[in-house]
Amino acid sequence: MNIINRLSETKYVRSAIHEKADLSAFREKPTLRIITGVLAICLSYVICWPAISALGALSIYLNKPLLIVIGGPLLYGLSHAVFLLGMYLAGEKYTRIFLRWATRVAMERLLRKST
């Protein structure tokens, strides 16, 4: 038995295919929590490399290497925490919906090719 058939027999894949998992939930108006989560995720990207790059340039300009040595990892950690907060606020529901849909589409295609 090949891996595609074994995957298709799992409960998750069978339910995604049987229930015809789709992306219709994305048509609903997003809640304030979801909007806040997406904004936090976007903010985490701004905090990360652009802010760290600016801090590095400032560190060179001021000739204070400890500024980037200490501040860089702190900013990176902060951006990671903000990203996780955003995923917590916005991610779970829509991530599950998207993954079920992607599983259904991928497995249907793989099953068609394997037969």
Secondary structure, DSSP 8 states (H G I E B T S, - for coil): --HHHHHHTSHHHHHHHHTT--SGGGGS---HHHHHHHHHHHHHHHHTHHHHHHHHHHHHHHT-HHHHHHHHHHHHHHHHHHHHHHIIIIIHHHHHHHHHHHHHHHHHHHHHHH-
